[in-house]
Amino acid sequence: MLKGFRLFITRGSVVDLATAVVIGTAFTAVVTALVESVLMPLISALVGTPDFDDFAVVMLNDTPIRFGVLLTALVNFLLIAGAVYFVIIAPMTRMIEARERRSQAAPPEAEDENISLLREIRDQLKAQTEVTNPAFLASLAEAQRQAAEDAEQQSTQGPRRHSVLGKAKDVVWGKD
């Protein structure tokens, strides 16, 4: 039982949740201070009272029904939601969008100079071989044709004995 509890406590999600609760509590103090010390005094200066608790009180059988308390809670909610949006959400959204624009605007990484030089050398050697040695190209084509015929013949006749060159290739490629 204690082992299970230890595993539960040391799991990363519990630590993340605890961290979120601590940060949320600290952030609540900041938002509350903003609303109570900055925004509510502004409303009080405009309206005349810091809250609406005494606004729209209806008496029903000598029991007061206070619609103003609901209005005060609604105003507080809107002030807190506005503070969170304009102080945290909007700036973070702009920051994330700017970061994405910078990452999209970044030029693609340049190819390594050595690789591009090797590709150029390969292409030049290939072109040079084709121009200066057409017999070599013909022998390559003949070798490919012969390999295709051998593969076709082997697939139709089943296993056959290899030539010395075929046996050497099998040894090199690990087929023997």
N, C-alpha and C positions, 0 to 999 in steps of 0.2 A: 504494500500500500504506500509506504513512504517512497519507494522507488518510482512509482507512477506519479506521485506528487512532485518529486524532484524533476522528472522528465517534463511535466506540465509547466513548472516554473521556469526551467531553463530553455524552453522552446522559444524561438525567436519571436513568434507572434505575440506572446505575452509581454515580452520586453518592449516590443513596438507599441502595443496597446498602452502600456504604462507610460511610455514616453509621450504618446499622444494625449493622454489625460493630463499629464503635468503641463505640457505646452498649452493645451486648451484652457486649463485653469489660469495660467499666467496671461493668456490672451484675453480671457474673459475680464480680467482686471483692467486691461488696457482699454477694451471697448467700453466697459462700464464707466471708466473715468472720462473717456471722450464724450459719452452721451450725457452723463450727469454734470460734468464740469464745463463743457463747451456747448453742446447742442441744446440741452434743456434751458440753460440761462438765455440763449438766443431766443428760444420760443417764449420764455417768460418775459423777455423784453418786448416782444411783439404782441403777445396776447395779454399779459398782465399777471398771469399766475404760472408757476412752474409745472402744474399738472391740471388735469381736467376732472379730478375726483368729485368736486362739488358742482359740476356742470350736469344738467339734465337729471336731477333727482326727482323721482316720482314717488309719492306716498300711496301705498295700497294697504288699507286696513292698519294704519299706523306703523307700517313696515316700509322703510325707505328702499327703493330700487334705484341703484346708482349706475346709470348708463355712462357716467363720466369716468368711472373706474375702468370700464371696458375701453373707452376711448383713450384713456391714458396708457393702458397696456398696448393698444394698437399703435399709438404714436411711438411708444418706446420700441416696439418691435420694428417699425419702419425705420426709425432712426438707427437702430443697431444693424439692421440689414443694409441700410444705405452706407453706414460707416464701414462695414465689412467689405461691401462691394467696391466703394470708391477708394478705400485705403489699401486693400489687399488684392482683390480679384482683378480690378482693371489694370493696376500697374504690373501685376504678374503676367496677365495676358499679353500686354504690350511687350514685356521683356521676352516672353517665350516666342512671340511672333518675330521680334527683331532677331533673336538667335536663329530661328528657322530661316529667315531671309538671308542672314549672313552665311549659313551653312549651304544654302542653295546657290548663292552667288559665288561661292568659292570655286575657282577653276579646278577642273579635274587634275589629279596628280599627273605630273609629267612622267612619261616612261623613262626608265633608267637609261642613261646614255649608252651604257655598255650593251644593253639588249638591242637598242635601235641600231647600233653599229654592227652587231653580229647579224641582225636581219639583213642589213644592207650588203654585208660581205656574202652571206648565203645567196641572196638574189643575184649579185654580180657573178659569183662562181657558177651558178646555175645557167645564167644567160651566156656566160663565156663558154661553158662546156657545150651548150646547145649549138653555138655558132662555130666553134673550132673543131668539134669532134662529133659530127653527125653519126659516125659509125658506133660510137658509144651509146647514143640514144637508140639506134636500131638494135644493138645488143640488149639493152635494157627492155625494150619492147618485146624482143624475142624471148627473153628470160621470163617475163611476166606471162606471155602466151603459153610457154612451156609449163610454167607452174600451174596455170589454170587448167591445162589439159591433164596434167598429172593428177590434180585434185579431182577432176571429173572422172578420170579413169579409176582412181582409187575408190571413189564413192560408188561406182557401178560394179567394180570387180571385187570389192572387199579388200581385206589386207593383202598387200603384196610386198615382195622383197624390195628393199630400197637399194639404190645405187650407193656407192661409197660416199658420194657427196651428200646424199639424203641421210645416210647414217651419221655422217659428221654433223649435219644440221640438227638431227635429233639429239645427239649428245650435247651439242652446244645449248640447245633450248630445253634440255632436261627431260626429253620425252623417252629417253632410253635408260 
